[in-house]
Amino acid sequence: MAENEQRPTQEQAPPVENENTAVKTVETGAENIKNLDLLLDIPLDVSVEVGRSRMLVRDLLQMDEGYVVELGKQANEPLDVYVNSRLIARGEVVLIDDKLGLRLTDVVSPAERIENLA
């Protein structure tokens, strides 16, 4: 090699495709799936908010069976769905056999979810 010639650096050298490269790509994909599998088992707190109300301590202490707490939402408004205290969707109550369920009518976009993280 002449004095003025430079050896190609790793960044300058073209990638060489061979069996080992293909194997590494498959291994990386498998590792990503393993990593995703780890995340899939993380428990999350999911809550559905029917409504909110503010009250005085006096009123709170007077509560008894049959007491009605007036909420700020209208009966036809969608309920808010929170995951780990972050709003992710809205929905309407449905009855499934003898249990309540929630049909999602609006899911917060990923961009809005990221925006709400700040």
C-alpha contacts under 8 A as a table, 3 or more apart, distances in Angstrom:
res1	aa1	res2	aa2	distance
1	M	5	E	6.52
2	A	5	E	5.39
3	E	6	Q	7.83
8	P	11	E	7.85
8	P	12	Q	5.65
8	P	13	A	5.92
9	T	12	Q	5.17
9	T	13	A	6.18
10	Q	13	A	5.27
11	E	14	P	7.86
16	V	21	T	7.93
17	E	20	N	7.96
17	E	21	T	5.90
17	E	22	A	7.49
18	N	21	T	5.39
18	N	22	A	6.60
19	E	22	A	5.24
19	E	23	V	6.23
20	N	23	V	5.03
20	N	24	K	6.15
21	T	24	K	5.13
21	T	25	T	6.27
22	A	25	T	5.14
22	A	26	V	6.33
23	V	26	V	5.16
23	V	27	E	6.12
24	K	27	E	4.95
24	K	28	T	6.02
25	T	28	T	5.08
25	T	29	G	6.23
26	V	29	G	5.08
26	V	30	A	6.19
27	E	30	A	5.00
27	E	31	E	6.08
28	T	31	E	4.97
28	T	32	N	6.18
29	G	32	N	5.09
29	G	33	I	6.35
30	A	33	I	5.09
30	A	34	K	6.23
31	E	34	K	4.95
31	E	35	N	6.12
32	N	35	N	5.01
32	N	36	L	6.12
33	I	36	L	4.99
33	I	37	D	6.08
34	K	37	D	4.97
34	K	38	L	6.43
35	N	38	L	5.18
35	N	39	L	6.67
36	L	39	L	5.12
36	L	40	L	6.30
37	D	40	L	5.10
37	D	41	D	6.96
38	L	41	D	5.85
38	L	42	I	7.38
39	L	42	I	5.53
44	L	83	V	6.56
44	L	84	N	6.20
45	D	83	V	5.62
45	D	84	N	5.09
45	D	85	S	7.80
46	V	81	V	7.18
46	V	82	Y	5.68
46	V	83	V	4.56
46	V	84	N	6.42
46	V	85	S	7.96
47	S	81	V	5.88
47	S	82	Y	5.23
47	S	83	V	6.56
47	S	85	S	7.91
48	V	79	L	6.56
48	V	80	D	5.60
48	V	81	V	4.57
48	V	82	Y	6.23
49	E	52	R	7.88
49	E	79	L	5.83
49	E	80	D	5.18
49	E	81	V	6.48
49	E	82	Y	7.76
50	V	73	K	7.66
50	V	79	L	5.49
50	V	80	D	7.11
51	G	71	L	5.32
51	G	72	G	5.92
51	G	73	K	5.59
51	G	79	L	7.64
52	R	71	L	5.26
52	R	72	G	5.70
52	R	73	K	7.54
53	S	69	V	7.52
53	S	70	E	6.71
53	S	71	L	5.16
53	S	72	G	6.07
55	M	59	D	6.36
55	M	60	L	6.85
56	L	59	D	5.27
56	L	60	L	6.37
57	V	60	L	4.93
57	V	61	L	6.16
58	R	61	L	5.30
58	R	62	Q	6.44
59	D	62	Q	5.10
59	D	63	M	6.59
60	L	63	M	5.49
63	M	67	Y	5.78
64	D	67	Y	5.60
71	L	74	Q	8.00
73	K	77	E	6.45
74	Q	77	E	5.43
78	P	90	R	5.76
78	P	91	G	5.09
78	P	92	E	5.32
78	P	105	T	8.00
79	L	90	R	5.38
79	L	91	G	5.30
79	L	92	E	6.12
79	L	93	V	7.79
80	D	87	L	6.81
80	D	88	I	7.93
80	D	89	A	6.16
80	D	90	R	4.59
80	D	91	G	6.70
81	V	87	L	5.87
81	V	88	I	5.97
81	V	89	A	5.06
81	V	90	R	5.58
81	V	91	G	7.40
82	Y	85	S	5.28
82	Y	86	R	4.99
82	Y	87	L	4.40
82	Y	88	I	5.67
82	Y	89	A	7.12
83	V	86	R	5.28
83	V	87	L	6.56
83	V	88	I	6.61
86	R	113	R	7.91
86	R	116	N	7.65
87	L	108	V	7.49
87	L	113	R	7.73
88	I	107	V	6.04
88	I	108	V	5.09
88	I	113	R	6.93
89	A	104	L	6.72
89	A	105	T	7.64
89	A	106	D	5.54
89	A	107	V	4.15
89	A	108	V	5.36
90	R	104	L	5.79
90	R	105	T	5.89
90	R	106	D	5.14
90	R	107	V	6.40
91	G	102	L	5.93
91	G	103	R	5.26
91	G	104	L	4.07
91	G	105	T	4.73
91	G	106	D	6.52
92	E	102	L	5.47
92	E	103	R	5.33
92	E	104	L	6.58
92	E	105	T	6.97
93	V	100	L	6.73
93	V	101	G	5.77
93	V	102	L	4.66
93	V	103	R	6.40
94	V	100	L	5.89
94	V	101	G	5.04
94	V	102	L	5.61
94	V	103	R	6.54
95	L	98	D	6.68
95	L	99	K	5.83
95	L	100	L	4.80
95	L	101	G	5.93
96	I	99	K	5.21
96	I	100	L	6.04
96	I	101	G	6.44
104	L	107	V	7.00
108	V	112	E	6.25
108	V	113	R	6.52
109	S	112	E	5.24
109	S	113	R	6.30
110	P	113	R	4.97
110	P	114	I	6.21
111	A	114	I	5.22
111	A	115	E	6.17
112	E	115	E	4.88
112	E	116	N	6.15
113	R	116	N	5.12
113	R	117	L	6.57
114	I	117	L	5.23
114	I	118	A	7.48
115	E	118	A	6.06
